[in-house]
Amino acid sequence: MRRSVAAALAILLLAAPAALWADAALPVAGKESPPDPRLQWFVDGKLGIFLHWGLYSVFGINESWAFYNGEITYENYMQQKAGFTAARYDPAAWAALIEEAGARYAVLTSKHHEGFALWDTKLGALNVMQTPAKRDLLAPYATALRAKGLKVGFYFSHLDWSHPDYATVRPKDMKPTERGNPFGFPEAGKEDPARWERFLAFHRGQIRELSERYKPDLFWFDGDWERDAEQWDMKGLREQILSWQPDTILNSRMRGFGDYATPEQGLPIVPPEGPWELCMTVNDSWGYQFKDHNHKPTGQIIRTFAEIVGMGGNLLLDIGPYADGSLQPEQVERLKGLGRWTRKHAEAIYGTVRGLPFGHFYGPTTLSKDRRTLYLFVFDTPRDAITVKGVRNKIERVFVVGRGEPATWSRSGGAGWMNVPGILRIDVPKEALDDEVTVIGVNLEGPLDLYHGAGGAAESN
């Protein structure tokens, strides 16, 4: 005799292990904690452009590290000041390209590890006024970005391998027998804490200049690794910055006192918790290097970006201008190609949250903030229907993002009496495929209701 569905469920719930019935305890799609309101523009923005521009652009060599690692003498490195002209620097053109790429913010190197400042700082002579450029390069950058509605970011290195008071204290965990690079550390027994305090006053003073002159939306710090949080007084620095500019956000290179994580170059396999951003170069170098012609294909950049937004993160894509301020043509081409794709698929990118956990779809996904639209990023030409597993919602509409045309779909299998949904199968029209990455939108009836369990045996149906 056929049992009722209710009776069958009762028997199964008693007989089957609980793990087979409960959804797995993994992060729920689109359910990450809301960010600090200061960071909302950053979390929604998804894409920024990083610009490494400084003395190193003259010879086209490794920025700062060239002398630190002995590839060139310090004196020869500093000879680059004579060639830093900024003669073709056009910040309005930079801003237009950044906007065209689809970025919502940019980060410019105000000062790298060698200590050369791109503004006329009153706290040290090593700055742009010693070069043929002989003018503040940060103010026109900030003005041009804001004219386009873009957020303004500054990279700033905590350490300063040129400052006479920098290499004056050693980290607490540094062994007495360890010499360390003389640009970074004094010999054991030759520490001078009073000089270190003078350096910290200089360090704070330059950050205050940047804060009060240009009112940046973001500080992208670097170079925190040579001292610990207590030596830097990172807690105090955070408090100072927010007293000068309360809405400024800070990256993670603050020894635990930043606002968001900053993995570098390598795409995370598992996304960091909370807001995060991958910084990645278009070729293999941060600044312009004359030997580096290994520019990533536009399609690779787009795929990487899709994976990042699918994990709820941002991409900070780096380019390296020439010493005269003009941009490498290959990098301009990549940004324009990225912009073609971002404009077409904007609704699946900006303001979205991280998508489905791994295993539900073979590719990145994002969700609208209300969790009622799921976006599927299709990397390759499908040989059959693309499939999505675990979506319990009724489907209102499936469409090709950027074109609006509908896509046909169906469900296959499932066990409705156990609330296990069938597989959603979507036929992607071949004529609708994007040259790089196609995006399919799925409108859901209600917020996403996702099954993420291990299933179980049905003794009756």
N, C-alpha and C positions, 0 to 999 in steps of 0.2 A: 504494500500500500504506500502511496506517495505521501511523504511527510509535508507539512506546511513549511514555508520558507522560515518562519519564526522559529519553529521547532528545530529545524535543521541547524539554524544558526546557533541556537542554545547548545545543542549537542557538540557542535564544532568548537565553540568557545571553551567548553569544558575539556574537550579532548586534546585540542591542539596547543602546543607551546605558545605562551603569550607573545614571544618575539615574532611569531609568524603572522600575527594579526595586527600588532601595533606598527604604526609608521616608524621607520628608523629614526633614532635621535640624532639627526644631522641638521645643519643649519637650514631653516626654512627659506625658500626662495623669496627674496625681496623683504626679509624680515630683520635685516641688520638694524642695530640701534640708531636712532636719528642722531646726526652729528651735532656738535656744538653749533648754535646759530651763526657764530662767526665764520664757520666753515661751509655754510650751505652753498654759497656761490661756487666754492671750489669743488665740492662733491658733485654739483650739477654740471659743472663746466667741462669735465672729462678730458679736455685737450689743452695743453700749453706748449709754447715754443721756448726752448732754452737757447741762449745765445752766448757762446764763449768767445769773447773779444778782448784782446789785451796785447801786451808786448809780444807774446809768443807768436802772434799772427804775422809779425814782420819777417822772421826767418822761417816761419812755418814749422816750428818745432814743438816738442812736448811742453805744455804749459807748466811753468814753475818747476816741475820735476826734472827738467833738462839739466839744471845746475845742481839740484839737490842730489840727483843720482850720478853726477859726474859726467854727463854726456857733453857738457859744455861748461866753461868756467863761469863763475858768477859775473865777472867783469864783462865777458863777451855777451852773456845773456842781457845785461843791462845796456849794452850798446844798441839794442833794438829801439831804445827810446828815440834815437835819431830818425828812425824810419816809420814811426807811428804817426801818420798824417791825418787820418780820418777825412781825407780830401773828398771822398765820394760818399760820405756818410749821409744817408737820406732817411731819417727816422720815420717820416710820413710813408715812404715806400716800404720800409720794414713793417709798419703797422698794417698797411694795406695787404701785404702778403700774409701776415699772421692771421688777419681776419679772413682772407680768402682760403687759407688752409682749414678753417673751421675752429681755430683755437679761441679760447675765451680768456686767456691770460698769457703773459710772457715773463721770462726771467732772464735778466742780463747780468753778466759778471761785473759787479761794481768793483770788486777787488779779489784777486786770486791769491794763492799762497805766497807769491813773491812780494806781495804788499803794494803793488802798483794800483793806484786808485784812478778810476775813470771820471772823477769829479775833482774840483779844486778844493780839496780838504784843507782846512786850516790847521790840521793836527799832524802834518808831516809833509816833507818836500817831495816824496816819491809819488808823483801824481801826474795827471795829464798836462799840467801846466809846464812840465819839463820837456814836452814833446812838440813837434811842429803843429799838432792839433790845437794845442794851447787854448782850450775852452772846455767848459763843463759839457760832458757828453750824456749825462743822465737826465737832465731837465728836459731836453727836446724829446728824448725817448719816452719819458713819462707823459709828456703833453700829447705826443702823437698817439700813444696807446689810448689814452682817455678820450681823445677825440673820436675814436672808433668804438668806444664803450667797452674797451678791454681792461682787465685788471693788470696792475703793475707789480712786478716782482723783481727783487734784487738778490742775486747770489752774493754772499759775503763770506770770506774765509776767516774763521776765528784766529787761526795761527797766522804768523807773519814772519817769514824767514829772513826778512831784511831789517826788521826793527831791532835796534841794539839791546833792548830790554826783554826781548822774547825768550832767548835761549838761556834763561837764568834759574829755572827750577826744574826738577826732575819728577816724573810720576812716582807715586809712593811705592809702586810694585816694581820699579826699575832696580835691578841688581847693581851694587856698587862697582862690580867689575865690568858692567856693560857701559860702553862709551856712548853709543848712540850718535846719530848724525849731528855734527857741530852746529848746523843751521837750526836744529831743533832743541838741543839739550846741552847743558854745561857738563863738565866732568864732575864726577862724584867729589864732594868736598868743596866745590866752587860755586855752590848755589848762592843766590842773592835774593831772598824773598822781597826785600824792599824794592828792588828793580822790577820784580814780577808785578808788584802792586802798581808801579808806574805804567807798566805795559797794559794792565787791565784798565787803568784810567784812560789810556789812549784808545784801547779797543772799544770801551763804552762810548767814548767821545765820538768816534767815527760812526758808530751805529746810531747815536743820537743825531748826528748831522744828517744821515740818510733819512731817519724817521721824520725829523722836523722840516727838512727842506722839501722832500719829495712825497712824504706821506704814503709809503708803499702799502699795497694790499697784502703783500706776502714777502717774508724774508726766507730765502733759501740758503741756510747756513751750511758750511762745510768745514773740515779741518779740526773737528773737536777731539780727534783720537789721541793727540799727543799729551793731553792732560785729563785728569778725572773731573767729575762734575763739581766736586768741592773746590778744586783749584780754580776752575773757571767761574765758580759761583753761578752755575746755570740757573738755579732757582731765582737768584736775585736778578740775573739778566732778563729772564722772562718777565718778571714783575716790572722792571724798568721799561722794557719795550712797550708793554701794555699800558703803562702809565703815560708814555709819550703818544702812542697810537693804539687805542683800545681795540680797534677792529682788525689790526694786523694779525695774520696767521703765520705760524712758524713751522718749518719742517722738522723732521725728527733728529737732526744732527745737533741736538741740544742736550745730549747725555740724559735722556729721559724726560726732558721738559719741553718737548715739541708737541705739535698738534697732529701730525700725520706721518705715516711710515714712508720711507724713500728707498725702496730697493733700486739697484743700479744695474743697468745693461741686461741682466738675465731675467726673463719673464718668470714670475713665480708659478710654481705648480699648484700650490695651495695659497689662496689670497691671504694677505695679512688681515688681522682683525682691525676694524675701524677704517677711517679714511686712509687712503694710500695712493701713491703715485710712483710709476716706474719711470726713471729717467734713462733715456736711450739715445744713442747717437745715430744720425742718418748714415754715416760711414763708420769707421772704427775709431775716430778721434773726436775729442770734445771741441778743441779749437781747430783752426785751419792748419793742416800739416801737408806740406807740398808733396810728400810721397804717398799720401792716402787717397786712392781713387776707388776704393771699395765701397761704393754707395749702395745701400740696400735697395732692391727693386721696390717700386711703389706698392705693388701687391703684397709684398712681405710686410711692409710698414702697416698697411691697412689691416691685414690679418692679425698682426700683433695687437694693434689698437682694438680690434673687435674682441680679442680674447681678454684684454685688460678691462674693457667696459663690462664684459660679461661677468667678470669677477668683482665688479663694483669699484674699480680703480680708475685712475687717470693716467694718461701718457704725457710725459714732458719730453718732447722730441727735440733733440739738440742739433743745431747747425753752428758752423764756425765762419764768421765773416773774415774777409781779407783785412789787412792792416789799414787800407784806405776806407773801410766801411762798406764796400760793396760785397755782394753775396755770391757764393759759389753757384754757377749756373746749374750744376747737377742737383744741388740742394733746393734751389728755387723750383726746379722741375718736380721734385718729389713733393714739395709742399703744395704746389698747384694740383698735382694728381690726387693727393690726399683730400684737398678741398672739393674736388669734383665729387668724390664719394661721400664726404660728410654732409655736403649740401643736400644730396639726394636722399640720404638716410637719417636726417637730423632727428626725426621723431623717435628713432630707435636708440639714439645716443644720449642726447642732452636731457638731464633731469630724470634719467632712468635709474633703477637700482639693480643690484646684481641679480642674475637670472637663476635658472634651475640648477640644482646640485648635479654633479657629474653623474652620468648614467641615464639621464632622462632624454638627452638629445645629443647627437654626434656633432657638436659644434657649440660655439658660444651662444648665450641667450641673455636678453635683458627683459626687465619688466617695467611698465609704467608705474609711477608712484602709487596710483590707486590699485595696482596689481590686477587690473582688468584687461590689460593688453600684454601679450607675450610676443617677444620679437626673437626670431630664429635666424641666425647668421649662417648662411650656406656657403661653404668655401669652394666646393667643386661642383661640376655638372652632375646632377643625380642620374644614376642608371635606372632608378625606380623611384617610387614615392619616398619622400623624406618622412621620418617617423618621430613622434614624440610620445613618451611613456609617462603615465601617472597623472594625467590631467583629468580630474573628475568633473570639471565644469561642463555645462552645455556650451557649445561653440556657437557664437552669433555670426561670425564672419571670418574668413581667411583671405588675405590679400597680399599683393606684392608691394612692399614699401617703396615709395618714390615713383610708383606708376599708378597705384590705386586699383589696378584690375584684380578681380577675384581669382582665387585659386580653388580648385575643387578638392574636397577632402572627404574622408570616411573614417569610421572606426572599425577596428578588427579585434575580435576576441573580447576578453574581459569577463568578469564575474560580478555582474551587477548586484546579485543577492549578498555578496560579501563586500560590496562597495569598492571593488577592484576594477578600475576603468580599463576599457580596451585601448589598444594602441591607436593613436591618432595618425592617420596616413594622409599626406598632403602631396598632390601632384603639382610640381612647379613648372609652369609653362616655359618651354625652352626659349621662346622669343623674349621672355621677361628676365632672363639671366643677366646679371650685371657682369661687366668685364672683369671685375675684381672679386667682390663678395656680394652675393644676393641676400636680401633681407626679407623675410616673410613675417607679416603681422597676423596675430591670432586674437581676435576680440572675444573675450570670455563673458559669460553671464555671471556677474558677481566677481568678487576678488578670487584670485587663484586658489583652488582647493586641490592640493597635491598629495597623491598617494606615493609614499616612499617606503613601502614595507617589503617583507620577504615572501608574502603570499602564504598559501596553505592548501591542504587537500580538501576538496568538497566531497563529503560522503553522500550528499544528496543535493538535487537541484530541482 
